[in-house]
Amino acid sequence: MSIWDDKHGRKHVGIMVDGKRVHRKLPEGATASDAKRVEAELRSAVARAPKKKQVVIPGDPPMAAILALYIEHSEGLRSAETSKHHAKRLGLWAEKYKASQAQEFADHVIRDMSKRIPNRKTGELEPAYAPATINRSLACAKKGLTLAWRHRMTPENYGLRIESVPVNNKREVFLTIAQVQRIASHCSIVAQAAIWGALLTGARRGELFKIEKQHIGKDSITFPSSNTKTAKMRVVPIIPALRPWLYHYPLRMTLYGVQSAWRRARVKAGLPHANFHDLRHSCASILLALGADLYTIGKILGHANVQTTQRYAHLQVEAQREALDRLSDLIVK
């Protein structure tokens, strides 16, 4: 039995790999669908994982050995599980190439992962993986090749031959308060807490799910450095509109559960293009409209540098233009 409930009602997932049981304990509130999804992801990761027993020929090891080297290295990373997941995704292609064939390996990966497949719901053709996702996996291969070179396993750093896929980061969706209310109205109370938490703090989804009671103070929420993407502690004030939702933290719902709830709700609200991460961008755009400066917004959102916050600068220019247009209207009649 690969899925079961313990005496406290929490769901567990377990599968056998090479005679050993791989076990995952799901958070409180996880549903049967969440458990099945985790089981499927575990089995998929195992199927794609590079084989550990590889015969390494000095000077030109197989890419599977390169990925195994990276996976070992990833144990010390803050996002170890995520890094392993992106690396193991390349297992299928890694068995066919040597380190010296890094460019051919990358081209094959990009070609296959970029194939257009029918969307399960709409039937429309779309890429199997987004460019950013492909790049995350290729970055694992590049790092593994760099490690191999440093360990003198290869005569040169073959990772330099791998080029990233062009990514169009110009997609910008800024939701209004009314639009967020429409989406939230189709969600459970806990999912609503996640939605309003994202909009009213500007926090990333992963940061929201790491909020514990001890992080919630009288007047502010503390995001420890271990819980943030930039590895820097961040303190965000608690505003009146946010306070009622903090009762539901830590969130008694899985990340998968909130993702599913959001996807269903956005369609019902007539906003199928809206992503959960757009709440973070919307926080910035709304604050700009209210007169906040880019420096303050960057601090609230936890940007590592000012350049990241500059993506919202054009919104500030538009607001300035509207203000000057009103001045012009007073003169030119």
TATADA-V60430 format. One record per pair of residues at least 6 apart in sequence whose ideal C-beta (glycine too) atoms are under 8 Angstrom apart, sorted by the first residue. I is the first residue (numbers start at 0). J is the second residue. D is the distance in Angstrom with one decimal. If there is no record, write none. Layout:
I/J/D + I/J/D
This chain:
1/12/6.3 + 1/13/5.8 + 1/14/5.6 + 1/38/5.6 + 2/10/6.5 + 2/11/7.1 + 2/12/5.6 + 2/31/7.4 + 2/34/4.7 + 2/35/6.9 + 2/38/6.2 + 3/10/7.4 + 3/11/5.4 + 3/13/7.8 + 4/10/5.7 + 4/11/7.4 + 5/11/6.3 + 8/27/8.0 + 9/24/6.5 + 9/25/6.4 + 9/26/7.7 + 9/27/6.0 + 9/29/7.2 + 10/25/4.5 + 10/29/4.9 + 10/30/7.9 + 10/31/7.3 + 10/33/7.2 + 10/34/4.5 + 11/22/6.6 + 11/23/7.0 + 11/24/5.5 + 11/25/6.9 + 11/34/7.9 + 12/22/7.3 + 12/23/4.6 + 12/25/6.8 + 12/34/5.5 + 12/37/4.9 + 12/38/4.8 + 12/41/6.6 + 13/20/5.2 + 13/21/6.7 + 13/22/4.6 + 13/23/7.4 + 14/20/7.3 + 14/21/5.4 + 14/38/6.7 + 14/41/5.5 + 14/42/6.2 + 14/45/7.2 + 15/21/7.6 + 16/45/5.4 + 21/41/6.2 + 21/45/7.5 + 23/37/5.7 + 23/41/6.8 + 25/33/6.1 + 25/34/6.0 + 25/37/6.5 + 25/253/6.7 + 26/253/5.3 + 27/251/5.7 + 28/189/7.4 + 28/251/4.4 + 28/252/4.8 + 28/253/6.4 + 28/256/6.8 + 29/253/4.8 + 29/255/7.9 + 29/256/7.2 + 30/253/7.7 + 30/256/6.5 + 32/255/7.9 + 32/259/7.5 + 33/253/5.1 + 33/255/4.9 + 33/256/6.1 + 36/255/5.8 + 37/255/7.9 + 44/83/7.8 + 44/84/6.4 + 44/87/5.0 + 46/90/7.9 + 47/87/5.2 + 47/88/6.1 + 47/89/7.7 + 47/90/3.9 + 47/91/5.6 + 48/87/4.8 + 48/90/5.3 + 49/62/8.0 + 49/63/3.8 + 49/64/7.5 + 49/66/4.6 + 49/67/5.3 + 49/70/7.7 + 49/87/7.3 + 49/89/8.0 + 49/90/4.7 + 49/93/5.3 + 49/94/7.2 + 50/63/6.1 + 50/94/7.4 + 51/67/6.2 + 53/60/7.4 + 53/61/5.6 + 53/63/5.4 + 53/64/4.4 + 53/67/6.9 + 55/61/7.4 + 55/64/5.1 + 55/152/7.2 + 57/152/7.2 + 58/152/7.7 + 58/153/6.5 + 58/154/6.0 + 59/97/4.8 + 59/98/5.6 + 59/99/5.0 + 59/153/6.9 + 60/97/7.1 + 60/98/5.3 + 60/147/6.4 + 60/152/5.6 + 60/153/7.1 + 61/93/7.1 + 61/94/7.2 + 61/96/7.2 + 61/97/5.7 + 61/98/7.3 + 62/89/7.7 + 62/92/7.4 + 62/93/4.0 + 62/94/7.6 + 62/95/7.8 + 62/96/4.7 + 62/97/6.8 + 62/98/6.4 + 62/100/7.6 + 62/101/7.5 + 62/104/5.5 + 62/140/7.0 + 63/90/7.0 + 63/93/4.3 + 63/94/5.3 + 65/93/7.3 + 65/98/5.7 + 65/140/6.7 + 65/143/4.1 + 65/144/5.7 + 65/146/8.0 + 65/147/5.6 + 66/86/5.2 + 66/87/7.5 + 66/89/6.0 + 66/90/6.8 + 66/93/5.2 + 66/139/6.9 + 66/140/6.7 + 66/143/5.6 + 68/143/5.1 + 68/146/5.3 + 68/147/6.0 + 68/150/7.6 + 68/152/7.9 + 69/82/7.9 + 69/86/5.3 + 69/139/5.2 + 69/140/7.3 + 69/142/5.6 + 69/143/3.4 + 69/146/6.6 + 70/83/5.5 + 70/86/5.4 + 70/87/7.3 + 72/142/7.2 + 72/143/7.5 + 72/146/5.8 + 73/79/5.2 + 73/82/4.0 + 73/83/5.4 + 73/86/6.8 + 73/139/7.8 + 76/82/5.3 + 77/225/7.4 + 77/230/6.8 + 82/139/6.6 + 85/132/8.0 + 85/135/4.7 + 85/136/4.6 + 85/138/7.6 + 85/139/5.2 + 86/136/7.0 + 86/139/3.9 + 86/140/7.6 + 86/143/7.4 + 88/136/5.0 + 89/108/6.3 + 89/136/5.3 + 89/137/7.9 + 89/139/6.9 + 89/140/6.0 + 92/104/6.1 + 92/107/5.4 + 92/108/5.2 + 92/111/7.2 + 93/104/7.3 + 93/140/7.9 + 95/104/7.6 + 95/107/7.4 + 96/103/6.2 + 96/104/4.0 + 96/107/7.5 + 98/144/6.2 + 98/147/6.2 + 98/152/7.7 + 98/153/5.3 + 98/157/5.0 + 99/153/7.6 + 99/157/6.0 + 101/140/7.2 + 101/144/6.0 + 101/157/4.1 + 101/158/6.5 + 101/160/4.7 + 101/161/5.5 + 102/160/4.2 + 102/161/6.6 + 104/140/7.1 + 104/161/7.8 + 105/137/5.8 + 105/140/7.1 + 105/160/7.5 + 105/161/4.4 + 105/162/7.1 + 108/133/7.0 + 108/136/7.1 + 108/137/6.6 + 108/140/8.0 + 109/133/6.0 + 109/137/7.7 + 109/164/5.8 + 111/127/7.8 + 112/126/7.7 + 112/127/5.8 + 112/128/4.3 + 112/132/7.7 + 112/133/4.9 + 112/136/7.7 + 113/126/5.3 + 113/127/7.1 + 113/128/7.2 + 113/130/7.9 + 113/133/6.9 + 113/164/7.5 + 114/126/7.2 + 114/127/5.4 + 115/124/4.2 + 115/125/6.1 + 115/126/5.8 + 115/127/7.5 + 116/124/6.8 + 116/125/7.1 + 116/126/7.9 + 116/127/5.1 + 117/123/7.0 + 117/124/6.0 + 118/124/7.6 + 118/125/5.5 + 130/164/4.3 + 130/165/6.7 + 130/166/4.5 + 130/167/7.5 + 131/166/5.3 + 133/164/5.1 + 134/163/4.7 + 134/164/5.6 + 134/166/6.6 + 137/161/5.7 + 137/163/6.4 + 137/164/7.7 + 138/163/7.8 + 140/158/7.1 + 140/161/6.3 + 141/158/3.9 + 141/161/5.0 + 142/158/7.1 + 143/158/7.5 + 144/153/7.1 + 144/156/6.3 + 144/157/4.8 + 144/158/3.4 + 144/161/7.5 + 145/156/5.6 + 145/158/4.8 + 147/153/4.9 + 147/157/7.8 + 148/155/6.5 + 148/156/4.1 + 148/157/7.4 + 148/158/7.4 + 171/280/6.8 + 172/272/6.3 + 172/273/5.8 + 172/274/7.0 + 172/277/4.5 + 172/280/7.0 + 172/281/7.9 + 173/277/7.2 + 173/280/5.9 + 173/281/5.1 + 173/284/4.1 + 173/285/8.0 + 173/314/7.8 + 174/182/7.9 + 174/198/8.0 + 174/270/7.5 + 174/273/6.1 + 174/277/5.8 + 174/278/6.9 + 174/281/4.3 + 175/281/7.7 + 175/285/8.0 + 176/285/7.1 + 178/268/7.2 + 178/270/6.1 + 178/273/7.4 + 179/194/6.6 + 179/195/7.8 + 179/198/5.7 + 179/278/7.0 + 179/281/7.0 + 181/268/4.1 + 181/269/7.5 + 181/270/7.1 + 182/194/6.9 + 182/261/7.2 + 182/264/4.8 + 182/265/5.4 + 182/268/4.5 + 182/270/6.3 + 182/273/6.8 + 183/190/7.8 + 183/191/4.7 + 183/194/4.9 + 183/195/6.9 + 183/264/7.2 + 184/264/7.8 + 184/268/7.5 + 185/263/6.9 + 185/264/3.8 + 185/267/4.5 + 185/268/6.1 + 186/194/6.6 + 186/260/5.0 + 186/261/7.4 + 186/264/5.0 + 187/252/7.6 + 187/260/6.4 + 188/247/6.8 + 189/247/5.3 + 189/250/6.1 + 189/251/5.7 + 189/252/4.5 + 189/257/8.0 + 190/252/6.4 + 190/256/7.3 + 190/257/5.4 + 190/260/4.0 + 190/261/7.1 + 190/264/7.6 + 191/244/7.2 + 192/244/4.3 + 192/245/7.9 + 192/246/7.8 + 192/247/3.7 + 192/248/6.9 + 192/250/6.5 + 193/204/7.7 + 193/207/5.9 + 193/208/8.0 + 193/250/5.8 + 193/252/7.1 + 193/257/4.8 + 194/261/7.3 + 194/275/7.8 + 194/278/6.5 + 195/240/7.4 + 195/241/6.7 + 195/244/4.8 + 196/202/6.7 + 196/207/5.1 + 196/210/7.7 + 196/241/7.0 + 196/244/5.9 + 196/245/7.8 + 196/248/7.2 + 197/204/6.7 + 197/207/6.1 + 197/275/6.8 + 197/278/3.9 + 197/279/6.1 + 197/282/7.5 + 198/278/4.6 + 198/281/6.1 + 198/282/5.5 + 198/285/8.0 + 199/238/6.2 + 199/240/5.8 + 199/241/4.2 + 199/244/7.7 + 199/282/7.2 + 200/207/7.7 + 200/220/6.5 + 200/235/4.9 + 200/241/6.8 + 200/282/7.4 + 200/299/7.6 + 201/235/7.3 + 201/279/5.5 + 201/282/3.9 + 201/283/6.6 + 201/296/7.8 + 201/299/5.0 + 201/300/4.4 + 201/301/7.7 + 202/222/6.8 + 202/235/7.2 + 202/279/7.2 + 202/301/7.7 + 203/227/7.9 + 203/228/6.1 + 203/276/7.6 + 203/279/6.4 + 203/301/7.9 + 204/254/6.8 + 204/257/7.5 + 204/275/5.8 + 204/276/6.8 + 205/226/7.9 + 205/228/7.4 + 205/254/7.7 + 206/222/5.5 + 206/226/5.8 + 206/227/6.1 + 206/228/7.6 + 206/301/7.9 + 207/248/8.0 + 207/250/6.8 + 208/249/7.7 + 208/250/5.9 + 208/254/5.5 + 209/222/7.8 + 209/226/4.1 + 210/220/6.7 + 210/222/7.7 + 210/248/4.8 + 210/249/5.8 + 210/250/7.5 + 211/248/7.8 + 211/249/5.4 + 212/248/7.4 + 212/249/7.0 + 214/220/5.9 + 214/221/5.0 + 214/222/7.0 + 214/223/7.1 + 215/237/7.6 + 215/245/5.6 + 215/248/6.5 + 216/237/7.7 + 217/237/8.0 + 218/236/6.4 + 218/237/5.8 + 219/234/5.1 + 219/235/6.2 + 219/236/5.2 + 219/237/5.8 + 220/234/7.2 + 220/235/5.1 + 220/237/6.2 + 220/245/7.8 + 221/232/6.8 + 221/233/7.6 + 221/234/5.3 + 222/232/6.6 + 222/233/4.4 + 222/234/7.5 + 222/235/7.1 + 222/301/7.1 + 223/232/5.8 + 224/230/5.2 + 224/231/5.5 + 224/232/4.6 + 227/233/5.9 + 227/301/5.8 + 228/301/7.4 + 229/301/5.9 + 229/302/7.6 + 229/303/4.4 + 231/301/7.0 + 231/303/7.4 + 233/298/7.9 + 233/301/4.5 + 235/299/6.1 + 237/245/7.0 + 250/257/7.4 + 252/260/7.9 + 257/275/7.3 + 258/275/6.8 + 261/275/4.9 + 265/271/5.7 + 265/272/7.9 + 265/273/4.9 + 279/300/6.7 + 280/311/7.9 + 282/299/7.5 + 282/300/7.1 + 283/296/5.1 + 283/300/6.2 + 283/308/7.7 + 283/311/5.0 + 284/311/6.6 + 284/314/5.6 + 286/295/7.6 + 286/296/5.3 + 286/299/7.2 + 287/293/7.8 + 287/296/6.7 + 287/311/6.0 + 287/314/5.0 + 287/315/5.6 + 287/318/6.7 + 288/314/7.6 + 288/318/6.4 + 293/305/7.4 + 293/308/4.9 + 293/309/7.0 + 293/311/6.6 + 293/312/6.5 + 293/315/6.8 + 294/305/7.3 + 294/308/7.6 + 296/308/5.9 + 296/311/6.8 + 297/305/6.3 + 297/307/7.0 + 297/308/3.7 + 300/308/7.3 + 302/308/5.0
